[in-house]
Structure formats: structure tokens, C-alpha cells
Amino acid sequence: LTWLMVYRTEKYQKLKAEVEKQSKK
């Protein structure tokens, strides 16, 4: 379960970064 949480967190962080990038635009 831990590895799954980490994997999801990584994906979430990546998505959050992209969202922030678009928000800046």
C-alpha cells in the first residue's frame, strides 16, 4: 500500500506542477 501511495503522490505532484504552470499562463 505504501508504494501505491508514493506512486499516486508522485503522479499527483506532477499533475499539480502542470496545473500551476497553466495557471501562471
C-alpha positions in Angstrom: 0.0 0.0 0.0 2.9 2.4 0.8 4.4 2.0 -2.7 1.0 2.7 -4.2 0.6 5.9 -2.1 4.0 7.0 -3.1 3.3 6.3 -6.8 0.0 8.2 -6.6 1.7 11.1 -4.7 4.3 11.3 -7.4 1.7 11.4 -10.1 -0.3 14.0 -8.1 2.8 16.2 -7.7 3.4 16.0 -11.4 -0.2 16.9 -12.2 -0.1 19.7 -9.7 3.0 21.2 -11.2 1.4 21.1 -14.7 -1.7 22.8 -13.3 0.3 25.5 -11.7 2.2 26.0 -14.9 -1.0 26.6 -16.8 -2.4 28.8 -14.1 0.7 31.0 -14.4 -0.1 31.5 -18.1 
